[in-house]
Amino acid sequence: MENPPTKDEFAQLLTDRIHQAGEKGGIVYEAEEFRLRGEGERAPILFLTNAYKEFCSADEGLRKRVVKHWVRNWFNLSKDMPEDFEDAKSDLLPIVRSRAHFDINSLREEVENGKPLALPYQVLGEHFGVGLVYDLPELMQSIQQAQLDAWGITFYEAMEVARENLSALPAKFIGPQSGEGAYLSATGDSYDGSRLLLTDIIRRFQVKGDPVALIPNRENLVIVGSEDDEGLSGMLKMTTEALKQPRPISGIALRLHGDEWVPWLPAVSHPPYKDFRQLQLQTLGQNYAEQKDLLDKLHVRNGEDVFVASFSALPAPDGRVLSYATWTDTTNSLLPKTDVLVLGRLGGEPRVVEWQRVMDVAGDLVEPLDIYPPRYRVREFPSEEQLAAMGNMLADLRKDRQ
């Protein structure tokens, strides 16, 4: 296979092919965002990350097909949705994505154009969201709130229709020949991840324990029993590889509890714990890093002096892997939600305190923001009395070792 082109070369290749396919207007390549933008108020915007990954990973003979697919997408982006909801309803489908997909895209729009993107979604399992798309042969076109308003319907009315459409689609699940085992949604229609919503079907699977799910990308939904050690091991391997493919979604596992999907990790003493925790933290870390980059740009745009703390992780003596952030004595900071916080004034002794303990003692200093991944604004550092009341995990650890 020939060496893949650089990102700039690939953008130029697509630009040339789009013009050859009939585009008369100008196309601007925005390298920092790695996307192509057309001319005019309603010009198409084509993000290139997934296209580039697909092109680079495809065999030489298939690369022309990849380019052709994305050229079609460019022209589909310019198509108007039906004016009447009755004409659109049969092509509505739900998509399950990381919540970061929705909130970070909204934040990116605010950074670039001064106004957040109104992309409605329903929270699923704390870390996921269920959105709406208009399904075209070559493209999933996201449904924005403005489109719902134009149709005169609510998000939940449209979602009910979309879920019914998903249930009516053919679905292929590969499972064990007999007995308990792992199940893989393998329909290959780009809605396999969305089939997490088909809980009536999933409850009928023969699994050991409660159903546990991972959605590494839109083409992969894996269901395994929470007590199936061999199945969990296979799930980890499959997810690790699938997350390297185009259009990754999440490495956060969910467990079906009654009618609801909830975040899940094995017990700390269970062998797969560290690998599941690592996938979880990897996803959260990537989401927080992208969010921090956009928030920093937004604050520069708005002329605000705000410290956006980073999300990190470290192993704990008890076998857990803990996320942490640093809360320093600054006047305006945004903290990520972490297992522990490292609190300290410049030149002082740092304290490591569990998140909930900080909230119990100094929760009045912490203002939650309406954003995902979750962040909290702090404008004042805890007093010496509050710090003393919080304790210090580091000091306790030193005492235990003496």
N, C-alpha and C positions, 0 to 999 in steps of 0.2 A: 504494500500500500504506500502511495506517495505520502510524503510528509504533509500534514494538514496546513492550510494557510493560516496566517496570523488573523487576528480578529479584524484588523483594518482591511486586509485583503479579502476576507470573506464578506464584509459589508460592501465592498466595491463590487464583488462578484454578484451579489444579490441585486444591488442597484442597477447594474448593467442588464441583468436578466429581466428585471421588472420593467425597465424602459423598452427592452426588446419585445416584451409581451403586450405593449400598448400604452403604458403610462406616459401621458403627455406633460404632466406637471413636473416641477422640480422635486428632488428628493434630497433631504439633508441628512448626513450621517453625523449623529451626536455620539462621539467616541466615549465620553465619560459615562454616559448611560447605556452605551452599546445598543443603539437602536437607530432605526430609520424613521424619519418624519416627513410627511408630504406637505404640500402647500395648501393654504386655505384654512378657514375656521373649522371645518369638519374633516380635516385631512387625516388619513390613516397614520397610526404610529405602530411600528412593528418592532417589538423587542427581540433581540437576536440571540440571547443566551441559549435558549433551548434549541433554536435552529442550528447554532454553531456546534453545540454538543452532538446533535444528531448527525450533522455532516461529518464531523471529525471521527465519530465512532462507526460510521457506515463503511461498508466495503466499497472499493473503487467503483464497481459497477452500479452501486445503488445511490451514489452521491448526486447524480443528475435527478433522480427521483425525489430526493430530499429537497433540492433546490426548487424543483417544479412545484412541490407541495407548498413551500413557503412563498413562492411567487403568487400562487392562487390565494393564499391567506391575505396577502397585501390587498388584492382587489376585493376580497370578501369583507375586509374591514370597512370598506366604503359603502357597503350595501345598507340600505335602511331596513329597519324592522317593520313588520306590518303595523299599520295604524290602528287596526282593530284587534283587540285581545283575542276574539274568536278565531281570527286568522293565524294567531301566533301560538295559541295554547297547545296545539298538538306537538309543537317542536320545543317546548320548554322541558328542561331536565335539571335535576339538582346535581351540584358538584360538592364533594367533600374535600376541603383543603385545610391546611394549617390556618389558624386564625391570623397568623402573621401575613398570609397572602392578602387578606382583605385590608387589615389595618395598615400595613406597610405601604401597600399601593395607594391607599388614601393619603398617607403622610407624604409619599413621594409627590403626589399631585399638588399638595399644599406647598411643598418646597419649591416646585417648579412654576406653579401658576397662582399661588396665593390663596387657594381654596381647596379644602379636602375633597376627595372623591367620595360621593355618596353611593357606596356599594353595599347594599343591605345583605345581612347574613344572619343565620341563627346559630347560636353557640352550641357546640356538641362536645361533650367530654372535656370541657374546660379549655383544651388547647386546639380544638378544631372548630371550623365553621362550615355551615351548609349554605351555599349560595345558589343563584339561579343563572342558567345560561340558555340562550337561544341556539339550538343545535343546527348547524349548517353542515353540509357534507365535508367541508374542509376546515371548519372553524367552530369553536365554542365562543359565542359572543356574549360577554357578561351583561347581565341585566342590572342597570343602575336604577336608583330610586326615581329619577326623572322619567324613565320609561314606564315604570309602574304607575306613576302619577298621570302620565299621558293616557294610559289604558284605563285609568279610573278604578284600579283594584289595589288591594293591600298586598304586602309581601307574603303574608300567610295564606291568602287566597291563591296567589300564584304558586306558592310552594306546594300546596295541596294538589294542584293539577300536575306539577312537575313530578311529585312522588308517585302519583298514579301512572304517569307515563313511564317512569323508571320500572315500576312493577310489571308493566306490560312488555318491556323489552325482553328478548331472549337472554337467559343467564346460564353460564356454564361454570359449575363448581367442580373442581377435581378433588376427590376425597379418598379415604381408604376403601379398599375392596370389601373389607369386613371389619367390624369392631371399631374401636376408638382410634382417632388419628388426627392429622392435620388436613385442612381444607384450603384450597387456593381458588380464588375467583379468576377464571382464565377466559373470559369472553373476548377480550382484545378489542373492545370498542371505545376505549378511553373512559369508560364509566365503571370500571371494576372497583376503583376506590369508593365510588358512590354507593356501591352495593352493601356497604357497612350499614346503610339505612334499612336494609331488608331483614330486620330482626326476627320476623316470623319464620323466615327460612333458616337463619343462623341458629335459632333455638333448636331446630330439628337435627342439627349436626351431632354426630356421636363423638364427643370429646371428653377427655378425662378432667373433671373439674368444671369451672366456669369458662365460657368462651373468652379468649383473649385475642385481640386483633392488632395488627400493624398494617399501615398503609404507606409503604415507602415511596410509591409513586402512583400515578393514576391508573396504571396497568397492573398493579399488584395489590391485592388484598389477601392477607394471610390470616387464617383463623386456627388457633390451637387451644387445647385445654390448659388451664392454669396449673394443673398437676401432672402434665405430660412432659417429663424432663427431656426425652428424646425429641419430641415435637418442638419444644421451646428452643432447643439447640439448633434444629434445622431452620426455625423461624429466624433466629439471629443471623445465621449465615446468609439466608436468602435476602433479608432486609439490608444487611451490610452491602451486598453487591447491588441490590436494586437502587439504593440511595445514590450510587455513583452514576446511574443512568440519567438521561434527560428528564426533566419535569419531576424532580424529587418533591415529596410532600412532607413526610415527618418520620422520625424514629421514635416517637412517643407511643407506648403501648396503651391500649384501652381494654377494660374488662366489662362484659355485659352483666350488669347488676339489676335484676328485675327488668324494667323497660328502658333503662338508661345505660349509656356507655360512660364509664368513669376512668380516670387515669389509673394505671396499674404498674406496680413493680413487684417482683418476687421478694420474699423475706430476705433480709440482709444476710442471713445464714445460708440461704439457698445458693448453690453454685452459679446459676445464671444471673444473679443480682447485678454484679459489676458490669456485665456486658449490656444488660438492659438499661442500667443507669447511665452507662457511657453513651448509648444511643440517645437517651432522653436529654442529657446535658449537651450533647453535640448539637441537637436540633435547637434547643433553647439558646445556646451560645451563638449559633449562627443568626438566629432571629434577633437577639439582643444587639449583636454587632452591627447588623444592617440598620436596625432602628436607631442606634446611637449615631451612626454616620449621618442619617437623615435629620435627626434632631439637632445635631451640631450645625448642619447646613441651614436648617430652619432658624436657629438662633442667630446665626450670622446674618441671614436675610432680614430678620426683624430687629437687628441691633441689640440683642439681649445677651447678658453675661450669665450663662447658666453652665454649671458643671454637670455633665452626663456621665454617671459612674458606669464602669464596665462590669460585665458579668463574668465570673471566673469559677473555677472548681478546684478542690483539693481533697486528698484522702483523709479520713478521720481515723483515730486509733481504734474505734469500735468496728471498723470494716466498712462503714458507709463512705460514700463519696458526696461531699457537701459543696453546694454552690455558695459563693460569697461575693460581697461587694464591699467597698470601703466608703464609710461615712466620715468625712473630714469636717473640720470646723470652717465651713464655707457658708456664705449667706444664701445661696440659691443652688440647690443640687437636685438631681433626679436620680433616685435609687431604683435599681431593678429588684424584683421580688426574689429573694435568695433564702437558703437555709439558715445562714448565719451572716452577721454583719461585723466588719472590722471597724471599730470606732476609735478615733484618735485625733488629738490635737497635734499640731506641728511640734515635733521634739518631745512629745509625751509618750507614755507607755500605751501601746495599742491594746484594746480589749476585743476579744472575740465573744460574741453574744448571739444566742439563737434568736431568730427573727421574732418568734412569738413573745419571747421575753422582752425584747425591745419594745414591741407593741404594748405589752402589759404595763410597762413602766413609763414610756414616753410616746405612746400612740397619738397624743394630742399634737405632737410636733410633725406628724406624718400625714400628708394629704394625698389620697389615692387619685390618680389621673384616669380618665376614661380612654385607655389605650391598651393595646396588646402588642408584644408581651407587657405585662403589668409594670408600671413604674409609679413611684411616689415622690412627691415634691417635699423637700425639707428646707426650711429657711432659717432654722435655729438649731444649734447643737445642744444636746442634753446637758443639764447642769451636773456639777460634781456629785450632788446628792443622787441624781437619777443614775449616773454612771455607777456609783457604788451599789445602788440597789439592783442593777442589772447583773452584777457579778462578772466573772471573766473565765471563760472556758480554758484559756491558756494557764491561768494561775491554778485552776483546779487540777489540770493535767500535771502540772509540776508537783503539786502536793501528792498526787497519786503515785508519782514515780519516786518520791523520797522514801 
